[in-house]
């Protein structure tokens, strides 16, 4: 069983490396798909999800430390 990690960068430096060829059809399809995506809405949606996750983390940490804070303030 051969692995794809056999490639060495030394051959590329000396100019003796092999060049991989591939059909551009798949790459062209991916480029077309990337151009069709509205990246502004994707970034806004990700920003909302990250903000919500941060709010949940703050709320959970407040619940975790509430007993400690109450015991300190009750003295």
SVG drawing of the C-alpha trace seen along z (x, -y; Angstrom):
<svg xmlns="http://www.w3.org/2000/svg" viewBox="-27 -42 46 44">
<polyline fill="none" stroke="black" stroke-width="0.4" points="0.0,0.0 1.5,-3.3 0.8,-6.6 0.7,-10.0 3.3,-11.3 6.1,-9.8 6.6,-13.0 9.7,-15.0 10.2,-18.7 13.9,-18.0 13.0,-17.0 11.2,-20.3 14.2,-22.3 16.6,-20.5 14.2,-20.6 13.8,-16.8 10.4,-16.6 7.4,-15.3 4.6,-17.5 1.0,-16.4 -1.5,-17.1 -5.2,-17.3 -8.2,-18.2 -9.4,-21.8 -13.1,-20.8 -13.4,-20.1 -11.4,-23.3 -13.6,-25.3 -16.7,-24.0 -15.4,-24.8 -14.5,-28.4 -18.0,-28.8 -19.6,-27.6 -17.5,-29.9 -18.5,-32.9 -22.2,-32.0 -22.0,-32.2 -23.0,-35.4 -20.1,-35.7 -21.5,-38.7 -24.4,-36.7 -22.2,-33.8 -20.0,-36.0 -22.9,-37.7 -24.5,-34.3 -21.1,-33.1 -20.7,-36.3 -24.2,-35.8 -23.4,-32.2 -20.1,-33.2 -21.8,-36.1 -24.5,-33.7 -21.9,-31.2 -20.0,-33.9 -23.2,-35.0 -23.9,-31.4 -20.3,-31.1 -20.6,-34.3 -24.0,-33.1 -22.7,-29.7 -19.6,-31.1 -21.8,-33.5 -23.8,-30.6 -20.7,-28.7 -19.1,-31.5 -22.3,-32.8 -22.1,-30.7 -18.5,-31.8 -19.4,-35.5 -22.4,-35.1 -20.3,-33.5 -17.7,-36.3 -20.2,-39.1 -22.2,-37.5 -19.3,-37.8"/>
</svg>
